[in-house]
Amino acid sequence: MYNTILFDLDGTLTDSGTGIINSAIHALKKMGIEETDREKLKAFIGPPLTYSFQTFYGCSEEESLKAVEYYREYFSVDGKFENSVYEGIREVLEELRNNGRRLVVATSKPELFTNQILEHFDLDKYFDFVAGATMDETRNTKPEVIKYALESCGLTDMSDLVMVGDRHHDIDGANAFGIDSVGVLYGYGSRTELEEAGATYIAETPADILKCIL
């Protein structure tokens, strides 16, 4: 049904919450903000960092860029590996590859960190291409990342593609190009969020992704 599958990273392939939250706490502290509500900081999982600092903590554009620098101080050393692969994801990727599907990562996380994480968890072998954000934030939204993936891989038939992700940003990005999508419930987005964004399918577990795609 779909020959190329685009996968989000955080909340879809890996449970990266601990590292992202710890990095956000580090950045906010250096910005003079003491945040102790870790549940509130789950909102940082998925969206571009500049968006999160501006939207959730009222930072200006300049302040948000400085906050991203502080965030990466922690994330680049410790945060990126305070992470784990969701149970069942390796089997899903294996099955898709065995069925001849082309797999691409499309994430708002910087490409540098994305590649390091995929290699660390031995997931890089499953993917034909990794599309991530740039470190200078000139490419960081999901539509920008998907556009980069499409152009880099020479993908022109949108009916042949599907985007898999856990937040409305993933669904919004897919919708921007007329691409079908699978919203996953085991990550950090809710069913309501994903359905309101217009996800084509909803997968409760990693195994359910296969039912939607194959």
N, C-alpha and C positions, 0 to 999 in steps of 0.2 A: 504493500500500500504506500509506504514512504521509504524512499531509498537513502535519504540523508536525514540524520537526527541530530539536532542541535541540543546540547545539554548545558544548563546552568551548572555552576559549581557549588557555591555555598547553599546549603539547605536542600540540595538535589543529589549531588554525588557524595559530598562529605558534610558531616555535622560540625561546622566550624564555629559554632556559637561561642565557646569558651575563649578562643583566641581573639575573636572580633570584639567581644565585650571587654576583655582585659585590655586590649589595645585602645578602645574608646575611653575607658576609665583613665588610662595613662594620659591620653591626649587632653581630656577635659580637665584633669588635675593641673596640667601644665598651662591650661588656659584660665586657671583660677576658678574652676567649677568642680565642686565636690559632688559626685554622683554615686550613691550607694544602692540605688534600685537597679539591680542587674536585669530584672524582668523588662523594665523600660528600655534598656539598651539593646534588647533583641530587635528593636526597630532598625538597628544599624546593619542587620544581616540581610543583604540583598541589594539595597539601593546604592548609588554612588556615594562616597563618603562626603563630598562637598555638599550634596543635597541633604544628607542627614544632619550635619553640623549646622547648616543654615535653617533647616525646617524644624528640628527638634530642640535646638539650643540658641536660636536667634543670632547665629554668627553672621557677620557680613561676608561677602565673597572673599575679601582679603583675609579675614580671620579664619574662614573655613579652610583656606589653603595652608595657613600656618598650622591649624589643627590636624590636617592630614599629614603634615611633616612629623608632628609629634606622635600621631597614631603609628606611623611607619617605623619610628624609633623602636617601639616595642614589637610591632608585628613582624618586622624583618628578621628579628633575632629569635623570639620565642613564640609569638602569637600564631604564626603561620602553621606551626606544627602542633598547637593545642587544638587538635582536630582529629576526626576519625571518619573512616569510610562507612557509610550506612550499610547495615547488614542486608545482603541480597543484591547490592549494586554490582559487585563483580560478576555475579551470575547473569545479571541482565545484560551487561556489556558483552560478556562472552557469547551469549545467545544471539545478540544482534550482529556481532561480527561473524559468527558462524552462519548466519542467514544472509551474509553478503551486504549488510548495511554499512554506509559510510557514517562515521561518528565524528562530530565536531563539538568542541567546547566553546560556548559563547557566554562570557561572564564579564561583569563590571569590575571584577578584581584585576589589578594590574597583571599584564601578561607575564612579567618576570616572576612574580610570586605564584601565579597559577601554574606555570611550568615546574617550579620548584616543588610545589605541593603534589602535583600529579606524579612527578618522578619519585618523591619520597614515599608515596603510598603505592607505587608500582601500577598506576593507572594510565600512565602516558602511552603504554603499548597499545591501548585500545583506540586511540584517537588519531585521525588523519590530519587534523589541524586544530590549533588552539587560537581562538580569537579572544583577546582580553583588552582591558583598558590600557592607556598609556600612562606612564608615571607623571607626566605633566598635566594630566586631566583634560587634554584636548580631545580625547576619545574615552568617554566614561559612561554614557547612557546606554541602555540596552539596544535601542534602535541603531545607535552609532556602531556598537559592537557587532550586531547582526549584519549591518550593511558591510562592514569590513570583512566578515566571514564570507558573505555571499560573493563579494568581489574577488577575494583572495582565492576562493575555491571554484570560481567560474560557475556559480549556481544561478540559474535563470528561471527554472521551472518551479514556481512556488508551490504547486500542487504536489510536488515530489518531496517536500520538506515538512518537518514537524519540530516544534520547539518544546523542550521539557524543562519545567522550572517550578519553583515553589511560591513565588510572589507575583503580584499583579504586574510588576515591572517586566517580567518574562513574557506574560501574556500580552501586555501592551506592545512590547517590542515585536512580537510575532504578528500581531494585528496590523502593525504599521506597514507590513509587507504582504499582507494577505496570506500569512502562513498559519496552518493549523497548530494547535498547542495542546499539551498535556500538563495540567496543573496537578502537582503532587501534594498530598496532605501530610506526609510524614516529615516535611520540612518546617518552615516558619510562617507559612501563610495559612489562612483559614479557608474552608470551603466557600464561605460567603465572599471573601475577597477574590478568590479565583473565578467563581461563577459570575460575579458582577463584572469582572474584567473581560469575560467572554471566552473562557477556556473551552476548547472543543471537547476535551475529555477531562475527567477527573480520575486520578489514580491514588488509591488509599495507601498502597504499599509499592515498593520497587517492582515486585513481580507483576503488579497490575499495569505497569508501563508496557510490558510485552503484550498484554491483551489489547491495549489500545493501538499498538503499532503494527504488530504482526498479523 
